[in-house]
Amino acid sequence: MPNTVLGKVSLTPMGAYNAETAYTALDLVGYNGGGYIALQNVQGVTPVDDGINWMLLAAPGESI
């Protein structure tokens, strides 16, 4: 029976965003209080919900 290679299928927590780090699709970073998922290989692109490089997973909360 042949094996099927699915590739990366789950999020990988990477901690706080660092512009010098190379991220791959499905890497999860924290930035300005929010959580962002890399949609493709990206480095040096600040996380914003642009639908090309990053997707917002969790918006920053309000300070009390």
N, C-alpha and C positions, 0 to 999 in steps of 0.2 A: 504494500500500500504506500503510495507516495506521500511525502510530507508537504504541507503547505506552510510557507513562510509568510507570516502576517506582518512582520516588522514590529515597530513600536506601537503598542496598543493601549498604553496607560500613561497617565501624567507622571512626570518626574519632578518632584519638588527640588528646586535649585536655590532656594533662599532668596536673599535680597538681590535685586537687579544690579549687575555690574557691567558697565559698558565694554570692559575688556574681555568678558567671557563670551565664548561662542555658544549659542543655544541652538538646539534642534527642535523640530516640531514636537509638540506636546510637553515641552519643558515649562514648568510653572514657576513664576517669579513674583516677588512682592515688590511693589513700587508705589511710593507716596500713599501708603495705607491701603492699597488695592491689590488684587491678585490678577495676574495676566498669564495667558497661555501663548507660547510661541506657535505660530501657524506654519512656519517654515524655518529653514536654517537662517539665523540672524545674529549679527554682532554689531554693536555700536548704534543700534536703533532703539531709542527710548520707547518703552512700552506706552502705547496709546491704543485705544480701541479702533484701529484702522481697517480691520478685516483683511489685511494683506500680510502683515508681519506679526501682529499681536491681536488677541481677543481678550476683552475684559471678562474675568470670571467672577470676581467679587469687588464691588465698589467700596471705596473708603467709607467708613462710618463717621458720624458726627462726634466731635469731642463734647464731653459733658463738663 
